[in-house]
Amino acid sequence: MLPAARWIAARIGRAVLVVWLVATIVFFALRSSGDPLEAILGGPGSQAGPDAVAAARETYGLDAPLAWQYLVQLWRIATLQLGDSYARKQPVEELIAAQLPGTLVLAVLALALAWVLAVAGAEIVSTVMPQFWLGAVLILVFASTMRWLPATSQPDDAAGLVLPVITLAVPIAGFLAQVSRDALTEADAAPFALTSRARGAGETRVFLRHTLRHAALPALALSGWAFGNLLSGAVVVEVLFARPGLGRLLQEGALARDVPLVIGVVTIVAVLYVAVIIVSDALELAVDPRLRRAKRQSLAVPETAVGS
């Protein structure tokens, strides 16, 4: 198998493992928290009779053994047929498709702003600001007191995006600033940069041809992590700012013990996170030829061992 194909196969295998672990943990955690039949029958206080309860259990497969229900859920994930939401009585795929764009816009804008703040010199103190605390402060100052920006956010409201994006971006910016600063300092003092200066290259040329390229590697790796962190942080931010998205969808599903909906949302988030990590790994290989050589050598070891 070619090294590139082997690399892709390894990443896909890890992605499948991550999705399986996430789906398994969420499924059994939800089922251990209580019977999802409550969500199916209309929530707490339902006056459904025994016949209605029995019919609902049969319709949704809740009368089958738990192990069988678990296997059915895995099959739905594998075939991308996530079933119907217990509470909303709609296909989970449609619910996710309606809310996914808003969450992606929020995460992408927050990552872009985080990098802007990092390049501008964000202090490390920003990393210790919890998102729920920062969001509450921003609402108090800019929405309640100054009334410059709305406290709630809607998908088609540009002004409503400002506070949620800042809330997500500021804690991440501190980490990005620290890693970028350390990487630039290390690359600027590396032998290749010193050799380039000794040959008469100016600081601008050294920075663009050598320092920036090598300092970009940890930044690329951290961007993948940061995007995953922003997706998880969207749960808090979307609830705090009453913004439609996967975060609020996940919260509502968890409170209602809506198993198909929660597993569907968590699975999509896990797939997005793994995809971003794979892309960041590929970009690292593209930027640094040393990583490509090391990867080819590591992938060639098994064949050498077999041949010997």
Secondary structure, DSSP 8 states (H G I E B T S, - for coil): --HHHHHHHHHHHHHHHHHHHHHHHHHHHHHHT--THHHHTTSTT----HHHHHHHHHHTTTTS-HHHHHHHHHHHHHTT---B-TTT-SBHHHHHHHHHHHHHHHHHHHHHHHHHHHHTT--GGGGG--HHHHHHHHIIIIIIIS--S-SS--TT-SHHHHHHHHHHHHHHHHHHHHHHHHHHHHHHTSHHHHHHHHTT--HHHHIIIIIHHHHHHHHHHHHHHHHHHHHHHHHHHHHHTT--SHHHHHHHHHHTT-HHHHHHHHHHHHHHHHHHHHHHHHHHHHH-HHHHHHHHHHHHHHHHHHH-
